[in-house]
Amino acid sequence: MTHQQMRQRIVRYGELKPCKTAFIDAHTPGSDQKENFTIIGAGVSESPDQHVHINDAPGFNIGAAGQPPRVRNSLHTHTTAEVFFVLTGRWRFFWGRYGDAGEVTLEAGDLINIPTGMFRGFENIGTDYGMIMAVLGGDDAGGGVDWAPQVIQEATAHGLVLGENGTLYDTRQGQQLPDNVAPMPLMPETEASALIEPESAEVAQRFVARYWDMVAAADRQPALVLGENGLLKDKPGFTVEMITGKSASAELINSGRHDVLMAMHGHWKISWPEGEEILAPGDTCAVQPGMSYSLQPSMTGEASLFRVRNTDDPAGPTHWL
C-alpha cells in the first residue's frame, strides 16, 4: 500500500468534520451545542449533512461525540453494542426511563460497554470541550436507535420532526414531512417502561474498564478489553484491545481482519512494507484485511492505543444476563 493510499485510511483528529444537526435533539436546550462525527461506516446520524470520513463496512461503526461542558446527549436505546472510551474530558453516563435510575462517571481513557435494552444518555461534566470515541455494533447502526418518548415530544416543540424513514425535518427551515412519510411513532409506554434500569454499582463493575486497569493488563502483551475472554465479557461482533508501549512490538501483524487503530496517549508509528506513518492522540487508522503492519511508540513517555477488530459473531445485543 502506497503512502497516499494509507493516508486516505487515516482520519486525523484535527481534520474531523462535525455535524451539529445529527440528531433529533439538535434544537433542544442543553443538547443543541453537541457535535457528532462519523469516522468509519454509515454511523447513526439522522441528518443528510453528516460527513462520513471512511465509508467502510467492517461489521461495526466508528464515531465520536464532542460536547462543551454541561451539554448532554438525550436518552435513547440501541439494539446492538454501543462502546465508548473517553478521549478528553470527564463524562457522566446515565440511564433509565427518565435518566435517573443510575449513573457512572468516566475519566480520560476509561471505557464503557453500555448494555442494550435500556435508555442511556451522556453529559460532559468537565470544564472544557470534551470528546468521546464510539464503536457501534453492525454496519447499519442507524437502524437500531430508539429515542425515549419525551425526547421526540420535546424536539417537536423546538421545530424538529423525525420521519418514520429515520430522517430529520426542520420546520424552522420550512421543511415538512413528505406526503408519503409519517412521523416516527413514539415507543409505547408499556415497552419504554419495561427497559432495564440496573444499579449503578453493577454497571460500573460489569461494563466499565478503567484506564489504569487496562494499562496494567497490557504490561506484557496487548490486553483484550472487550471480548468473550476479555476484561469486559461480550461478543458484539468485534473485540477491543489495548496496546501500550510495553506490549507493542516491531513484529509484523496480519490478522486477516479489519483492524481499526485509535490512539489514546502518545504518538505511534505504524509501519508496513511500503512505508510508515505517525498516529497522534485522537487519530483513527483503518487497516484493511490482509495488510501486514507493526505498531510502536514513536516517542518516550506514556503511550496507549485501542485496537478494534471485527469477529465472526453477529452484531447482536450487549447481554445483560
C-alpha positions as CSV (number, residue, x, y, z in Angstrom):
1,M,0.0,0.0,0.0
2,T,1.4,3.4,-1.0
3,H,1.8,6.3,1.3
4,Q,-1.0,8.1,-0.5
5,Q,-3.4,5.1,-0.2
6,M,-2.5,4.8,3.6
7,R,-3.1,8.5,4.2
8,Q,-6.6,8.1,2.9
9,R,-7.2,5.5,5.6
10,I,-6.1,7.7,8.5
11,V,-8.5,10.2,9.9
12,R,-6.7,12.9,11.8
13,Y,-8.2,14.3,15.0
14,G,-7.7,17.9,13.7
15,E,-9.4,17.1,10.4
16,L,-12.6,15.6,11.9
17,K,-15.7,17.2,10.3
18,P,-18.6,17.6,12.8
19,C,-22.3,17.6,12.2
20,K,-24.3,19.8,14.6
21,T,-27.7,18.7,13.4
22,A,-27.2,14.9,13.5
23,F,-30.0,14.0,15.9
24,I,-33.5,14.9,16.9
25,D,-32.4,16.9,20.0
26,A,-30.3,19.3,17.9
27,H,-32.6,22.2,18.9
28,T,-33.3,21.2,22.4
29,P,-31.8,23.5,25.0
30,G,-28.9,21.7,26.8
31,S,-28.3,19.4,23.8
32,D,-28.1,22.0,21.0
33,Q,-24.3,22.5,21.1
34,K,-23.2,18.9,20.7
35,E,-21.2,17.7,17.6
36,N,-21.4,14.3,16.0
37,F,-18.6,12.7,14.0
38,T,-18.9,9.6,11.7
39,I,-15.4,8.3,11.2
40,I,-15.8,4.8,9.7
41,G,-19.1,3.3,8.4
42,A,-22.5,4.8,7.9
43,G,-23.0,5.9,11.5
44,V,-26.2,6.6,13.2
45,S,-26.9,10.2,12.2
46,E,-30.4,11.3,11.2
47,S,-29.1,14.2,9.1
48,P,-28.1,14.2,5.4
49,D,-25.4,16.8,6.4
50,Q,-23.4,14.2,8.3
51,H,-19.9,13.7,6.8
52,V,-18.6,10.1,6.5
53,H,-14.8,10.1,6.6
54,I,-14.2,6.4,5.6
55,N,-17.1,4.6,4.0
56,D,-16.1,1.0,5.0
57,A,-18.3,-1.8,6.3
58,P,-16.2,-3.8,8.7
59,G,-19.1,-5.0,10.8
60,F,-19.0,-2.1,13.2
61,N,-19.0,1.7,13.0
62,I,-16.5,4.2,14.5
63,G,-17.8,7.6,15.5
64,A,-17.3,10.3,18.1
65,A,-19.2,12.9,20.1
66,G,-17.8,16.3,21.1
67,Q,-19.6,18.5,23.6
68,P,-18.9,21.6,25.6
69,P,-19.4,21.5,29.4
70,R,-22.9,20.6,30.6
71,V,-24.1,19.6,27.2
72,R,-25.8,16.2,27.1
73,N,-26.9,13.6,24.6
74,S,-30.5,12.7,25.1
75,L,-32.0,9.4,26.3
76,H,-32.0,6.6,23.6
77,T,-31.5,2.9,23.3
78,H,-29.7,0.6,20.8
79,T,-30.3,-2.9,19.6
80,T,-26.5,-3.5,19.1
81,A,-23.4,-2.6,21.1
82,E,-22.5,1.0,22.0
83,V,-19.0,1.2,23.3
84,F,-17.3,4.5,24.3
85,F,-13.9,5.5,25.5
86,V,-13.1,8.9,26.8
87,L,-10.5,10.7,24.8
88,T,-10.7,14.0,26.6
89,G,-12.7,15.4,29.5
90,R,-14.9,14.0,32.2
91,W,-18.2,12.4,31.4
92,R,-21.3,11.2,33.2
93,F,-23.3,8.3,31.7
94,F,-26.8,8.0,33.0
95,W,-29.8,5.7,32.2
96,G,-33.4,4.8,33.0
97,R,-36.8,5.7,31.7
98,Y,-36.2,9.4,32.7
99,G,-32.4,9.2,33.1
100,D,-32.4,9.0,36.9
101,A,-32.1,5.2,37.5
102,G,-28.3,5.2,37.7
103,E,-25.1,6.8,36.5
104,V,-21.3,6.3,36.3
105,T,-18.5,8.8,35.7
106,L,-15.7,8.2,33.3
107,E,-12.3,9.9,33.1
108,A,-9.8,10.1,30.2
109,G,-9.0,6.6,28.9
110,D,-11.9,4.8,30.6
111,L,-14.2,2.6,28.5
112,I,-17.8,1.6,28.9
113,N,-19.8,-1.1,27.0
114,I,-23.3,0.1,27.6
115,P,-25.9,-2.7,27.9
116,T,-28.6,-2.7,25.2
117,G,-32.2,-2.7,26.2
118,M,-32.0,0.4,28.4
119,F,-32.4,4.2,27.8
120,R,-29.0,5.9,28.1
121,G,-27.5,9.4,27.7
122,F,-24.3,11.1,28.5
123,E,-23.1,14.5,29.5
124,N,-19.8,16.3,29.6
125,I,-19.2,17.3,33.2
126,G,-15.7,18.6,32.7
127,T,-14.6,22.2,32.5
128,D,-13.6,22.2,28.8
129,Y,-14.8,20.8,25.5
130,G,-14.6,17.0,25.7
131,M,-14.5,14.1,23.2
132,I,-15.6,10.5,23.5
133,M,-14.9,7.9,20.8
134,A,-17.5,5.3,19.9
135,V,-17.8,1.8,18.5
136,L,-21.2,0.8,17.4
137,G,-22.2,-2.8,16.5
138,G,-23.2,-3.7,13.0
139,D,-22.8,-2.0,9.6
140,D,-26.3,-0.5,9.8
141,A,-26.0,1.0,13.3
142,G,-28.6,3.7,12.4
143,G,-31.3,1.1,12.2
144,G,-31.2,0.2,15.8
145,V,-31.8,3.5,17.6
146,D,-34.9,4.4,19.5
147,W,-35.5,7.6,21.4
148,A,-37.3,8.0,24.7
149,P,-40.8,9.3,24.0
150,Q,-40.2,12.6,25.8
151,V,-37.2,13.3,23.6
152,I,-39.3,13.2,20.4
153,Q,-42.0,15.3,22.0
154,E,-39.6,18.0,23.2
155,A,-37.8,18.1,19.8
156,T,-41.2,18.7,18.1
157,A,-41.8,21.6,20.3
158,H,-38.5,23.1,19.1
159,G,-39.2,22.6,15.4
160,L,-37.6,19.2,14.6
161,V,-39.7,16.3,13.3
162,L,-38.3,12.8,12.8
163,G,-39.8,10.9,10.0
164,E,-40.5,7.2,10.0
165,N,-37.8,6.9,7.4
166,G,-35.2,8.0,10.0
167,T,-34.7,11.5,8.5
168,L,-34.9,14.8,10.4
169,Y,-37.1,17.6,9.1
170,D,-36.5,21.2,10.4
171,T,-39.8,23.1,10.3
172,R,-37.9,26.2,11.3
173,Q,-36.2,26.0,7.9
174,G,-39.5,25.4,6.1
175,Q,-39.0,21.6,5.8
176,Q,-42.1,19.4,6.1
177,L,-42.6,15.6,6.1
178,P,-43.1,14.3,2.6
179,D,-46.6,13.2,1.9
180,N,-45.6,9.5,1.9
181,V,-43.6,9.7,5.1
182,A,-45.3,9.5,8.5
183,P,-43.8,10.9,11.8
184,M,-41.7,8.4,13.8
185,P,-44.1,6.8,16.2
186,L,-43.4,7.1,19.9
187,M,-42.3,4.0,21.7
188,P,-45.3,2.6,23.6
189,E,-45.2,3.3,27.3
190,T,-45.5,-0.4,28.1
191,E,-42.3,-1.0,26.1
192,A,-40.5,2.1,27.4
193,S,-41.2,1.2,31.0
194,A,-40.1,-2.4,30.5
195,L,-36.5,-1.5,29.6
196,I,-33.9,-2.4,32.2
197,E,-32.8,0.0,35.0
198,P,-29.7,-1.6,36.6
199,E,-27.9,-0.4,39.7
200,S,-25.0,2.0,39.2
201,A,-22.6,-0.3,41.1
202,E,-23.4,-3.3,38.8
203,V,-22.9,-1.3,35.6
204,A,-19.6,0.1,36.9
205,Q,-18.4,-3.5,37.8
206,R,-19.5,-5.4,34.8
207,F,-19.5,-2.9,31.9
208,V,-16.7,-0.3,32.7
209,A,-13.0,-0.8,32.3
210,R,-10.8,1.8,34.0
211,Y,-7.8,3.2,32.1
212,W,-5.1,2.2,34.5
213,D,-6.5,-1.3,34.9
214,M,-6.3,-1.7,31.1
215,V,-2.7,-0.4,31.2
216,A,-1.8,-2.8,33.9
217,A,-3.3,-5.7,31.9
218,A,-1.3,-4.7,28.8
219,D,2.0,-4.8,30.6
220,R,3.4,-7.7,28.5
221,Q,1.1,-8.2,25.6
222,P,-2.0,-6.5,24.2
223,A,-4.9,-6.7,26.6
224,L,-8.2,-8.0,25.5
225,V,-10.6,-5.3,27.0
226,L,-13.8,-6.4,25.3
227,G,-14.4,-9.9,24.1
228,E,-15.5,-13.4,25.1
229,N,-12.5,-13.7,27.4
230,G,-11.8,-10.0,27.9
231,L,-11.9,-7.7,31.0
232,L,-15.5,-7.0,29.8
233,K,-17.0,-10.2,28.6
234,D,-19.2,-9.8,25.5
235,K,-19.4,-10.9,21.9
236,P,-20.9,-7.9,20.0
237,G,-19.3,-8.6,16.6
238,F,-16.0,-7.0,17.4
239,T,-13.2,-7.0,20.0
240,V,-11.4,-4.1,21.7
241,E,-7.8,-4.4,22.8
242,M,-5.4,-2.0,24.5
243,I,-1.8,-1.8,23.4
244,T,0.8,0.1,25.4
245,G,4.4,0.9,24.9
246,K,5.3,-2.2,27.0
247,S,3.1,-4.5,24.9
248,A,3.9,-3.0,21.5
249,S,6.2,-4.9,19.1
250,A,8.1,-4.3,15.9
251,E,6.9,-7.7,14.7
252,L,4.6,-7.6,11.7
253,I,0.9,-8.3,12.4
254,N,-1.6,-9.6,9.8
255,S,-4.9,-10.5,11.4
256,G,-6.7,-11.1,8.1
257,R,-9.5,-8.8,9.5
258,H,-10.4,-5.2,9.8
259,D,-8.1,-3.6,12.4
260,V,-9.0,-0.1,13.5
261,L,-6.3,1.7,15.5
262,M,-7.4,4.5,17.8
263,A,-4.6,6.4,19.5
264,M,-5.2,7.4,23.1
265,H,-1.9,8.7,24.6
266,G,1.4,9.4,22.9
267,H,2.4,9.1,19.3
268,W,2.5,5.8,17.5
269,K,4.4,4.7,14.4
270,I,2.5,2.3,12.2
271,S,4.9,0.6,9.7
272,W,4.1,-1.6,6.7
273,P,6.4,-2.9,4.0
274,E,6.0,0.2,1.8
275,G,6.2,2.9,4.4
276,E,5.3,4.3,7.8
277,E,3.0,7.0,9.3
278,I,2.6,8.6,12.8
279,L,-0.6,8.4,14.7
280,A,-1.3,11.1,17.3
281,P,-3.9,11.1,20.1
282,G,-7.4,11.1,18.6
283,D,-6.3,9.8,15.2
284,T,-8.0,6.8,13.7
285,C,-6.5,4.4,11.2
286,A,-8.4,1.7,9.3
287,V,-6.2,-1.2,8.4
288,Q,-7.6,-3.3,5.6
289,P,-7.8,-7.1,5.9
290,G,-4.7,-8.8,4.7
291,M,-2.3,-5.9,5.3
292,S,0.8,-6.6,7.4
293,Y,1.8,-3.8,9.8
294,S,3.6,-3.2,13.1
295,L,3.0,-0.7,15.9
296,Q,5.5,1.0,18.1
297,P,5.5,4.3,20.1
298,S,7.5,6.9,18.2
299,M,8.5,8.8,21.4
300,T,9.3,8.1,25.0
301,G,6.6,8.6,27.7
302,E,3.1,7.3,28.2
303,A,1.7,5.6,25.1
304,S,-1.6,3.7,24.7
305,L,-3.8,2.8,21.8
306,F,-7.1,0.9,21.3
307,R,-7.4,-1.6,18.5
308,V,-10.9,-2.7,17.3
309,R,-11.2,-5.9,15.3
310,N,-14.2,-7.5,13.7
311,T,-15.2,-11.1,14.6
312,D,-17.4,-13.7,13.1
313,D,-20.0,-13.1,15.8
314,P,-23.2,-11.4,14.7
315,A,-23.7,-7.8,15.7
316,G,-26.1,-8.7,18.5
317,P,-27.1,-7.1,21.8
318,T,-24.8,-6.5,24.7
319,H,-26.3,-9.1,27.0
320,W,-27.3,-8.0,30.5
321,L,-27.7,-11.5,31.9
